[in-house]
Structure formats: structure tokens, C-alpha cells
């Protein structure tokens, strides 16, 4: 039986969303039940003995992986959303993007102080979004045990913004 390479299930689309960008499309991995299961299995294996209380993930693709991983780790799931999408009282952070700013929010009561947190997202690029998530979690006094990604774009050096945190990426480009 041929061993599955997760990289084989990522479609590369040149010049999307604009010229000069090589977009890494995960939908081809998501639609293949064996590849998707393998990706979840690999991430769960890394954190299964870490006593994770909550998996925190960023909309929207992070939710796909975060929800599945939380279920398998017997942990709760906490969504981090764009401004104005959460109904209860929130903690927010505004951070810089390549061309502008964005704001993320988390419910203020989502994380109890000392909770053991795993952050999950589909892709690590420049690291700005996940760095903002670490700041939100630290504000709520959660303890970040790890940060997990399906893909890391190493040339963009996003991991540099996450120094001090254990980062795991299954696929590197």
C-alpha cells in the first residue's frame, strides 16, 4: 500500500488572488477522506498527551481543523472571529496586515485563567494573525501549549513572530 504524502493533496494555483502569488489550496486535501483523516491524525498524535483543555482556531479554514482536533483531544473549541461576529462580550485586538489592519475577537468568558490552549490554523504565512491570537489568549491568561498548522510558508518567516511558542507544521513550502 502506497504511503500518503499530504503535500500531494495540496493544489498550487499561480497568480491567485493576484499576480505573483502562488496560492496553496487545501480544498483538495479536505475532500479526500484519507488525506484529511491523516492530517488530523498527525496533529492529534502530537498533542494527545499534552492535556489540552481548549483548541482555539481562527475563521474560517482554521475551524475545519480546530473542530476535528478538539473533538479527538476531548477538548473544548473556541472560535476567534473577525470583528462583530461574536454575540457576547468580547476581547479584541487590531493588528497590521500587509496593506492595512484587521481586528479579531474572542468571547471574554471563553478561556479561564490557566487553561491549556492549542491554537490551530490551516496556514502559517507572515504570522500576524496567529500572533494576534496569542496576544488575545495571553490577555485572558490562557497557557499556550502549542500552535499547529497544516501548512507553513517558510520563506515568509511567520514562525519568527511566534518565538517562544512550540510550533508544528505538517507541510512546509
PyMOL commands that set and color helices and strands:
alter all, ss='L'
color gray80, all
select helices_A, chain A and resi 6-9+27-30+33-47+61-72+128-139+154-156+158-162
alter helices_A, ss='H'
color red, helices_A
select strands_A, chain A and resi 11-14+22-25+54-58+76-82+90-97+100-107+116-124+143-152+167-172
alter strands_A, ss='S'
color yellow, strands_A
deselect
rebuild
show_as cartoon
